[in-house]
Amino acid sequence: MAVRLNEDMSKRKQTMRQVRKPTWQWSLLVLAAITLAACGSDEENGSRATPDFAAALKGAPPKLAALHEQGNELLPGGTEAFDARLRKLRGYPVVVNKWASWCGPCRSEFAYLQSQAAEHGKKVAFLGVDSYDGEDSARDFLADFPVPYPSYLDPDQEIADQLEGALAFPATAFYDRDGELAYVRNGPYTSDDELAADIERYTGSG
């Protein structure tokens, strides 16, 4: 009787080992699939090719061309300089993106800003605001993710406060042609289509 019980227990353990092995392997496969889905494709994570800004924006009106000439620059001056730039851009809608080099969602979102600035930059002004960041780190970030417009340095988030986007990283503000704040998106855009839809909605640029 004891021998039979031992044999039964041995068979049960062997069966459990056989069951556990594929279950454990399956769990790894599921975890890998979830991780890949969360990471997304290279394009979704902002690692696609940079547009040819010079070709895309050739012939832009003077006020917008002045922005393109300062592409990828970090500009000082705080709220005073930023407000003066907005006044100069009256007559054009303006898209302002607040970002920081340490912000992961900003990194993913920049690919969409690159493509939409190339697509709409002859009709819409784009500006960046680098908030709560180190200047050297910000320059390194822009070297990896160049854009055809300048960003204003905003270490104390004073400009971000004006944009009503101080809490979120990133945040994107839309100004109408009269320089009035029309909408603020707190948080990242997750696709070109999503950003393009808001550009069309709040700037009238289709």
N, C-alpha and C positions, 0 to 999 in steps of 0.2 A: 504493500500500500504506500509506504514511504517512498519507495523507488518510483512508483507511478506519479506521485505528487511532485517529486523532484523533476521528473521528465516533463510533466505538464508546465511547471514553472519555467523550465529551460526553454520550452517551445514558446511560451508567452513572451519571455524577454527577447528571444530572437525575432518574433513577430513585431514587437514594439520597436526594436532597432531598425527593422526594415521600413516601418511606417515613418519613424522620426526622420530618417535620412532624406527621403524625397520632400517631406514637409519642410525641413530646414532649408533645403536647396530652393524650394519654391518660394520661401520667404525672402531669400536673397534676391531672387529674380524679381519679385514684386517690389522690393525696396529699390532695386536698380531702376526699374521702370518708373517709379514715383520720382526718383532723383532726376532722371533724364527729363521727365515731363516738367518738373519744376525749373530746371535749368533752361529748357527751351532750345531752339535752334541757335546757330551762330548769329543769324540775322536778327532774331528776337533779342539777343543780348548785346546788340550794338557793335558787333565785330565785322560788319560788312564793309565794303569798299566806300571810301569817302567820295562824294560827288565832285565833279569838275566844276567848282564854283565860278571860275573865271568865264567859262563858256556859258554856264547857265544864267549868269547875271549880267552878261555883257549888254550894254545899252540901257542900264537902269537909270532912272531919273537922278539928278545931281544929289539931292538930299539922301537918297538911299545908296547911291554910289559912294558917298562919303563914309557910310557905315561899312561898306564892303572893303574900302581901303584900310579900315582899321580892324579887319577880320582877325580874330584870335587874340587881340590885344587886351590887356588888363588896364583899365583906366582909373586914375585916382579922382578924388573930388567929392565923394560921398553924395548926399542927397542934393546938394546945390548943383553939382555937375550933372547929375542924373535928371533933375527937374529942368535944367536948361536944355538938355538934349531933347526931352519930350516936347518942350515948347518949339524947338527948331523943326520937329517932325510933324507939327500940326498940318493937317491935310492928308496925312497918311495914317492908317491904323497901325498900331504897334503891338507886337507880341514880346513880352518880357519873361524870360525864364530865370528863376532863381535856382542856383545849384551850389555844390561844394565838391571838392575833390575826394573827400572821404565818404561821399554818399553813393552807395551801391545802386539804388534806383536811378540816380542822376546819370550814372555811367550807361545804364541800359537805355535810358530815354534819349541820350544825346544823338543816337543814330537817326531818330525820327526828327529831331530838330535840324540835323544836317540836311536831310532830304527835303523837308518842308521849307527851309530857308532857301534852298536851291530852287524849289518849285515856285514859291510865292514872293521871293525877294525883290522882284521888280515892281510889286504893288504894295507890299507890306513891309514895314520896318521890324527888324528883329534886334533885340538887345539881351544881354545876359547880366545877371547880378550874382557875383561870387560872394556868398555870405558865410560868415563865421568860419573862415578858412585861412590857411597859410598861403602867402603869395607864391612861394617856390613850388609848393604842392599843386597850386592851381595852374601854374605854368606847365608843369609836367602833365597834368590832366589834359590841358588844351593841346599839348603836343601829340597826345594820343587820339584826341577827339576834336580836330580843328573845325571851327565854324566860321562863316563869312560875315561875322559881326563882332563888335567888341563886348566885353563884360566890364561892369563897374565893380570895383573893389568895395566890399561892404562888411568889414570885419565885425562890426557891432550890430549888424542887422537893422540899421536905421532905414535903409532903402526898403528892405523886406517889410518893415512895419508899414511903410507907405503903401506897399503893394497888398497889404492885408494877407500876407503869406509868410509871416515870421515863424510860425510853428512847424510848418511842413517842409520837408526836403524830398524832392524838389517842389516848387510851386510855379505856376505859369499865370501871368496876368495879361489881360487883353484890354487895350485902350482903343477907343473909337477915334475917328478922324479929328474930333474936337479936343482930344487929349483927356477925355473922361474915362475913368476906370469902368469897364463894362462887365467884366467877369474875372474871377480868380479860381483857378483849378489848384487845389491843395492835394499834392500827391502826384505820382508819375503817370505819364501816358504809357500805354502798353502796346500801341501799334501805330503805324503811320496813319491808318484810316481814322483812328480815334482823334489824333491831333489835327489831321486835315479837316475833320468835321467841325471841330471847335474854331479853327481858323476861318472857315467859311461862314460859320454861324455868327461869330462876333466881330469879324472884320469885313464881311461881304466879299471876300476874295474867293472865287470859285475855281 
